[in-house]
Structures are given as C-alpha cells and as structure tokens.
Amino acid sequence: MVRAGLSADRLARAGAELADEVGFDQVTVSALARRFDVKVASLYSHVKNSQDLKTRIALLALEELADRAADALAGRAGKDALTALANVYRDYAREHPGRYAAAQLRLDPEAAATSAGGRHAQMTRAMLRGYDLTEPDQTHAVRLLGSVFHGYVSLELGGGFSHSAPDTQETWSRILDALDALLRNWPAAHVLPR
C-alpha cells in the first residue's frame, strides 16, 4: 500500500534536508523512514534502496545548483561572471553541506546523462568565452576551476582554515583575482615529449 503524500520526489527532498542536518553519508532509507514515522518497507514502493535515494538527492542538488548558477550568470561576463559562478558553489555548500556533498556523488552513466551536470559544464564554458580560450585549453580551465572551487569549499567546510588569519573571505577574493589573471593570461600549449 502506498502511503498518502509520499512520493519519490518528496523522499528526495526530505533526504536532502536530512543530508544537510546529519551529513550525506548518514542518509539511508531507514533513517528517512524514521523521519516519516513509517516502516522502511513502505518507502521501497518509491525508492529501490539507499543508493537510489542518494542518487535522487544528488540529482536534486545538481538541479538546484544549476538553477542558482544560471540566475547568477545572467548578464555577466569576465571576472564578474567568474566571481558569480564561484560564489554560487561556495554559498550553496555553506547553506546546504549535505546537498553539496550529494552533488559530488559519482552517478551511473544513465543518471549522469539526464542530470543537470551537463548544464554546469555548459555554463562554465559559456563563462570562459569571455576569456577567449579554445579547445583543449577550455577543458583544462573547466577542470582547474572545478578543482579550485571544490577544493577550497571542502577545506573550508572541514574547518581547514578556521584557525589562522587572514579571514577566509579575503583568501577567497584573492583566489578569484588570481584565477581571473590566469584565465586572461592562459599559458601557451605545452607539447609533451613522446
């Protein structure tokens, strides 16, 4: 019997809230069943298992992030767009640490193909057009930005910068200045020896 009001979408949203409260790694079907005060078995008519639930949370988080990024990038270019995009990721991670962790989940190819992940790549590439990068440098730059944004945010969320000066916002601003300078002065292609 399907419990009234429960759906895969509602469970994903409740799972995302739970992830923000207790951590993405702690989200399970049984933890969600306790939240709804139902038997675990009653949730299996909506989600297959904990991995399915986590995938749904990841897809939700990717969609939310993509929507925020699209809004933030509208009408911006160059450093203004770079800063807006970077701040979307950082702000989302601070507001929704569990969902941010979910957005890092490795998806199977089918889920990845239908996710908002492609929108993230498209928006990053659109932002990079202001820096006149061509392939393969554009791909290198996308990877660099993703690494820097995720690395900084992960270290910051983990408390890695909480015991030293200067303030993390000052460091973040300097990082964005450095990234802008690098993107405007992208190094020439390096030919690897054969």
MARMARDREN-740225 format. One record per residue (C-alpha): residue number from 1; residue in one letter; x, y negated, z. Coordinates in pm, 1 decimal. Layout:
% MARMARDREN-740225
> NUM  A  X  Y  Z
...
This chain:
% MARMARDREN-740225
> 1  M  0.0  0.0  0.0
> 2  V  135.7  -342.6  -95.2
> 3  R  126.0  -585.6  195.7
> 4  A  -63.3  -904.6  107.5
> 5  G  161.0  -1200.6  46.3
> 6  L  479.9  -1003.3  -5.5
> 7  S  648.6  -1010.4  -343.1
> 8  A  998.5  -965.5  -477.9
> 9  D  1027.7  -1344.2  -513.7
> 10  R  912.5  -1409.8  -156.6
> 11  L  1153.4  -1146.7  -25.7
> 12  A  1441.8  -1301.2  -221.3
> 13  R  1363.4  -1644.8  -78.6
> 14  A  1333.1  -1507.4  274.2
> 15  G  1656.0  -1313.2  218.6
> 16  A  1827.5  -1634.2  106.9
> 17  E  1713.4  -1808.8  425.4
> 18  L  1836.1  -1513.8  629.7
> 19  A  2170.2  -1524.9  447.1
> 20  D  2211.1  -1892.2  541.0
> 21  E  2139.2  -1808.6  904.7
> 22  V  2338.8  -1488.7  959.2
> 23  G  2565.7  -1453.8  655.4
> 24  F  2507.8  -1290.3  319.3
> 25  D  2688.4  -972.5  420.3
> 26  Q  2433.8  -918.9  700.6
> 27  V  2129.3  -926.5  471.8
> 28  T  1961.4  -586.5  439.3
> 29  V  1612.9  -461.6  363.6
> 30  S  1577.1  -353.3  728.0
> 31  A  1678.9  -699.0  855.5
> 32  L  1421.9  -854.5  625.4
> 33  A  1155.7  -607.4  739.4
> 34  R  1217.0  -718.3  1098.4
> 35  R  1170.3  -1079.7  989.2
> 36  F  830.3  -998.3  839.0
> 37  D  744.9  -756.5  1122.5
> 38  V  675.8  -475.7  877.6
> 39  K  811.5  -127.3  825.2
> 40  V  1114.0  -102.2  598.1
> 41  A  927.7  134.2  366.0
> 42  S  669.7  -135.0  288.8
> 43  L  938.7  -352.6  128.8
> 44  Y  1050.4  -80.9  -111.6
> 45  S  748.6  -147.1  -330.7
> 46  H  904.8  -489.8  -401.4
> 47  V  1281.2  -422.6  -397.5
> 48  K  1468.7  -99.8  -474.0
> 49  N  1730.7  -126.9  -199.1
> 50  S  1961.9  -373.7  -23.9
> 51  Q  2173.7  -415.6  -338.1
> 52  D  1864.9  -509.1  -539.2
> 53  L  1768.9  -758.9  -269.2
> 54  K  2119.3  -909.0  -271.4
> 55  T  2114.8  -933.2  -650.0
> 56  R  1783.2  -1119.1  -634.5
> 57  I  1928.0  -1359.7  -375.8
> 58  A  2233.6  -1413.9  -596.7
> 59  L  2013.4  -1489.9  -898.0
> 60  L  1810.8  -1735.3  -689.9
> 61  A  2126.3  -1908.6  -566.8
> 62  L  2272.3  -1934.2  -917.2
> 63  E  1946.7  -2085.3  -1041.5
> 64  E  1933.5  -2339.0  -757.6
> 65  L  2296.0  -2437.2  -816.7
> 66  A  2242.4  -2472.9  -1191.5
> 67  D  1937.9  -2693.8  -1137.6
> 68  R  2130.9  -2916.5  -898.5
> 69  A  2426.8  -2937.4  -1135.5
> 70  A  2204.2  -3029.0  -1430.6
> 71  D  2044.7  -3309.9  -1229.8
> 72  A  2381.3  -3435.5  -1106.1
> 73  L  2545.4  -3432.6  -1450.1
> 74  A  2266.7  -3610.7  -1636.6
> 75  G  2406.6  -3925.9  -1796.8
> 76  R  2758.0  -3882.3  -1657.0
> 77  A  3091.8  -3830.3  -1829.6
> 78  G  3461.2  -3807.2  -1748.1
> 79  K  3564.7  -3834.8  -1385.6
> 80  D  3213.6  -3932.2  -1280.2
> 81  A  3082.2  -3601.3  -1420.8
> 82  L  3372.8  -3404.3  -1272.1
> 83  T  3305.2  -3552.1  -927.8
> 84  A  2931.2  -3492.1  -955.6
> 85  L  2979.9  -3128.7  -1053.6
> 86  A  3236.7  -3065.1  -781.8
> 87  N  3015.9  -3223.3  -517.9
> 88  V  2719.6  -3007.6  -618.9
> 89  Y  2917.2  -2692.6  -538.6
> 90  R  3063.1  -2829.6  -216.8
> 91  D  2735.1  -2973.1  -89.6
> 92  Y  2541.1  -2657.7  -174.9
> 93  A  2796.3  -2441.9  6.7
> 94  R  2777.1  -2660.8  315.3
> 95  E  2395.8  -2669.8  315.2
> 96  H  2346.5  -2303.9  219.5
> 97  P  2656.3  -2099.2  310.6
> 98  G  2478.7  -1766.0  273.2
> 99  R  2333.2  -1853.3  -64.3
> 100  Y  2669.1  -1986.7  -178.8
> 101  A  2825.2  -1653.1  -82.9
> 102  A  2544.6  -1478.8  -272.8
> 103  A  2627.1  -1680.9  -584.5
> 104  Q  2971.4  -1515.0  -581.2
> 105  L  2824.5  -1162.9  -595.2
> 106  R  2951.7  -961.2  -888.2
> 107  L  2645.8  -885.7  -1098.8
> 108  D  2599.4  -592.0  -1329.7
> 109  P  2616.1  -691.8  -1698.2
> 110  E  2237.1  -688.4  -1745.4
> 111  A  2170.4  -912.9  -1442.8
> 112  A  2459.4  -1140.9  -1536.3
> 113  A  2323.3  -1183.3  -1888.7
> 114  T  1987.4  -1304.7  -1758.8
> 115  S  2128.0  -1514.6  -1474.0
> 116  A  2192.1  -1888.4  -1459.5
> 117  G  2564.9  -1812.2  -1469.3
> 118  G  2569.7  -1899.7  -1837.4
> 119  R  2419.0  -2239.8  -1760.2
> 120  H  2703.7  -2305.9  -1515.8
> 121  A  2962.0  -2231.4  -1783.4
> 122  Q  2777.6  -2444.9  -2040.5
> 123  M  2755.5  -2741.5  -1803.0
> 124  T  3122.5  -2714.9  -1710.1
> 125  R  3218.6  -2701.8  -2076.2
> 126  A  2991.6  -2997.9  -2151.6
> 127  M  3158.7  -3194.6  -1873.2
> 128  L  3501.2  -3102.6  -2016.1
> 129  R  3411.5  -3250.5  -2356.9
> 130  G  3488.9  -3587.2  -2201.5
> 131  Y  3849.7  -3471.0  -2172.8
> 132  D  3888.0  -3363.0  -2538.1
> 133  L  4001.5  -3010.5  -2459.2
> 134  T  3980.8  -2745.5  -2729.5
> 135  E  3997.5  -2369.8  -2700.1
> 136  P  4168.3  -2190.5  -2536.7
> 137  D  4251.7  -2484.2  -2309.6
> 138  Q  3885.2  -2542.4  -2232.1
> 139  T  3856.1  -2187.8  -2097.6
> 140  H  4172.8  -2236.1  -1891.7
> 141  A  4025.3  -2556.9  -1749.8
> 142  V  3692.4  -2388.4  -1664.3
> 143  R  3884.9  -2120.6  -1472.9
> 144  L  4101.6  -2380.5  -1298.8
> 145  L  3802.8  -2586.8  -1185.9
> 146  G  3615.3  -2280.1  -1062.6
> 147  S  3920.7  -2165.4  -869.4
> 148  V  3981.9  -2503.2  -709.1
> 149  F  3618.1  -2570.5  -621.5
> 150  H  3558.6  -2223.0  -479.0
> 151  G  3895.4  -2202.8  -306.4
> 152  Y  3860.6  -2537.1  -131.4
> 153  V  3499.4  -2478.6  -32.2
> 154  S  3575.9  -2130.2  101.0
> 155  L  3870.5  -2251.4  307.6
> 156  E  3670.8  -2546.7  436.3
> 157  L  3371.0  -2331.4  533.2
> 158  G  3604.1  -2087.7  706.2
> 159  G  3745.6  -2366.5  922.5
> 160  G  4082.8  -2364.2  748.5
> 161  F  4112.8  -2744.0  753.1
> 162  S  3939.3  -2823.1  1081.3
> 163  H  4249.4  -2858.5  1297.1
> 164  S  4452.2  -3113.7  1105.9
> 165  A  4441.2  -3461.2  959.8
> 166  P  4358.8  -3617.8  720.4
> 167  D  3982.9  -3576.0  700.7
> 168  T  3865.6  -3311.3  453.5
> 169  Q  3666.4  -3568.8  255.4
> 170  E  3986.0  -3763.6  192.4
> 171  T  4157.6  -3447.6  70.5
> 172  W  3859.2  -3360.0  -148.0
> 173  S  3868.3  -3704.5  -310.0
> 174  R  4241.5  -3670.8  -375.0
> 175  I  4191.4  -3327.8  -529.5
> 176  L  3929.7  -3468.5  -766.4
> 177  D  4164.4  -3755.0  -857.9
> 178  A  4439.2  -3500.8  -930.9
> 179  L  4207.6  -3281.2  -1137.3
> 180  D  4093.5  -3581.3  -1339.5
> 181  A  4455.0  -3681.1  -1405.9
> 182  L  4543.4  -3324.9  -1505.8
> 183  L  4245.6  -3293.1  -1740.0
> 184  R  4329.7  -3627.4  -1905.4
> 185  N  4691.7  -3516.2  -1949.7
> 186  W  4648.3  -3146.2  -2016.9
> 187  P  4984.7  -2982.6  -2088.5
> 188  A  5066.3  -2858.0  -2435.5
> 189  A  5015.4  -2488.6  -2502.3
> 190  H  5288.9  -2270.5  -2366.5
> 191  V  5397.7  -1995.5  -2602.2
> 192  L  5459.0  -1672.9  -2414.8
> 193  P  5763.2  -1469.1  -2517.6
> 194  R  5684.0  -1144.8  -2696.5
